[in-house]
Amino acid sequence: MEQATEQRECVVSLERLDPNQHGQVKYASSFVDEAIERIWLDGTNLHIVHHSPHGNDRIIAQVERLIERFSKGDFGFKEHILYERRGEMPYKGDIIAELVETKTIKVLDQGLFLFREPFSSLMRFFDYTFVTRIANAFGAKEETYPAIIHLTTLDKTNHFTSFPEHLHFLSHLRDDLDVIESFSQSIREAGGWKPEAELDLNRNMPKPKFAMNPSTCYHCYEGLQGETLEGDGLIATAIAKCHRYESHNHGDFGRLLDFSMREVIFVGKPEFVRENRLKAVEHLKGLAEEWELDCIIENANDPFFTNDFQVKASFQRNQEMKYEMRLTIPRIGKSIACSSVNFHSTAFGTAFNISMGKRPATTGCLGFGIERWVFAFLAQFGLDEGQWPAKFREQYHAWQAKSIG
């Protein structure tokens, strides 16, 4: 095993890329080497602090590979802003620092938090609102999904070829008495679990069959596999714990390792999915107006990691297959995606053999990142309920009274 060396810093210029791509290159660069400790943008320069025994050369070469990947194909993305609202945002502090200081959240690791009141109540209230105000308006039927998913299911969704870096594989000790006892004995002799201790994965664990679920809607399609739907289609809703490994990007505001995602999922005829997708956007606009949010709804693309990034991202944006509702975080002068409205065409209908008559079903979904909604709301309005928008405060207190009663 190669030994880590002293801390170094290297700088890579991103001048040859469109400025809109700088953040995406920064995101992807976090995955180029395990020895990276910190990464940030300064103008057109990407700074990377690391302790790689290979020095700067390998890090720079890997980032240059990414720059080459991102520079291919369609340089400029077609932008489309569907909706924009500017709000007052009375809170001016550092909400993460305040939440930690008041012990409202406990940081267990980068991107891994324990939530206490009032954050935990706000999570339940937001989800309650998304169900009663939006999912119910669509007539969505509630479903419950596991937190783990078959790797064969992820293969059908092309997750391995689009977002391989996100995967959290799930395994267990082999069904072998010698393996189980020797593993337990080694931990006992070491005086407990030691993160730095070597672990012979091939000897101790079988090839994984499952991963932690990265997206709520995948289970819906898995559950409909091989079925032929009637009428125009169906609408389901579910909330699930999702998991995406994002390396140093977990240090970014609201980018969690483990998070709750409520989805409203549309499966059916193309016009049925398209119409409901447009209704979903209108529902988001309604919440923004009512709750006086500073936000934007615009077309977007997923952070594809593979060599065909530019092709996939350009197609997704130019066909407007993904809209994001981004809420402003005033302290950092940026916004974060809290909801997305997606159109998948027949990709999942074909992959899972879900039919509408003789044709593959079309699918789409509306997603809500519950923790992100709470983080963004508090970043704009703070923990002082007196600063919250009147309608939001009224609805929250009514929900509290109903929950207690």
Secondary structure as GFF3:
##gff-version 3
##sequence-region A 1 405
A	DSSP	beta_strand	8	13	.	.	.	ID=ss1
A	DSSP	three_ten_helix	19	21	.	.	.	ID=ss2
A	DSSP	alpha_helix	22	29	.	.	.	ID=ss3
A	DSSP	beta_strand	36	42	.	.	.	ID=ss4
A	DSSP	beta_strand	45	50	.	.	.	ID=ss5
A	DSSP	alpha_helix	56	71	.	.	.	ID=ss6
A	DSSP	beta_strand	81	85	.	.	.	ID=ss7
A	DSSP	alpha_helix	95	101	.	.	.	ID=ss8
A	DSSP	beta_strand	105	109	.	.	.	ID=ss9
A	DSSP	beta_strand	112	115	.	.	.	ID=ss10
A	DSSP	alpha_helix	119	129	.	.	.	ID=ss11
A	DSSP	pi_helix	130	135	.	.	.	ID=ss12
A	DSSP	three_ten_helix	136	138	.	.	.	ID=ss13
A	DSSP	beta_strand	141	142	.	.	.	ID=ss14
A	DSSP	beta_strand	148	150	.	.	.	ID=ss15
A	DSSP	alpha_helix	151	156	.	.	.	ID=ss16
A	DSSP	alpha_helix	159	162	.	.	.	ID=ss17
A	DSSP	three_ten_helix	164	166	.	.	.	ID=ss18
A	DSSP	beta_strand	169	170	.	.	.	ID=ss19
A	DSSP	alpha_helix	177	190	.	.	.	ID=ss20
A	DSSP	alpha_helix	201	204	.	.	.	ID=ss21
A	DSSP	beta_strand	210	212	.	.	.	ID=ss22
A	DSSP	alpha_helix	217	223	.	.	.	ID=ss23
A	DSSP	beta_strand	228	229	.	.	.	ID=ss24
A	DSSP	beta_strand	233	243	.	.	.	ID=ss25
A	DSSP	three_ten_helix	247	251	.	.	.	ID=ss26
A	DSSP	beta_strand	258	268	.	.	.	ID=ss27
A	DSSP	alpha_helix	270	290	.	.	.	ID=ss28
A	DSSP	beta_strand	295	299	.	.	.	ID=ss29
A	DSSP	alpha_helix	309	318	.	.	.	ID=ss30
A	DSSP	beta_strand	322	329	.	.	.	ID=ss31
A	DSSP	beta_strand	334	345	.	.	.	ID=ss32
A	DSSP	alpha_helix	347	351	.	.	.	ID=ss33
A	DSSP	beta_strand	355	356	.	.	.	ID=ss34
A	DSSP	beta_strand	359	360	.	.	.	ID=ss35
A	DSSP	beta_strand	362	369	.	.	.	ID=ss36
A	DSSP	alpha_helix	370	381	.	.	.	ID=ss37
A	DSSP	three_ten_helix	385	387	.	.	.	ID=ss38
A	DSSP	alpha_helix	390	404	.	.	.	ID=ss39
###
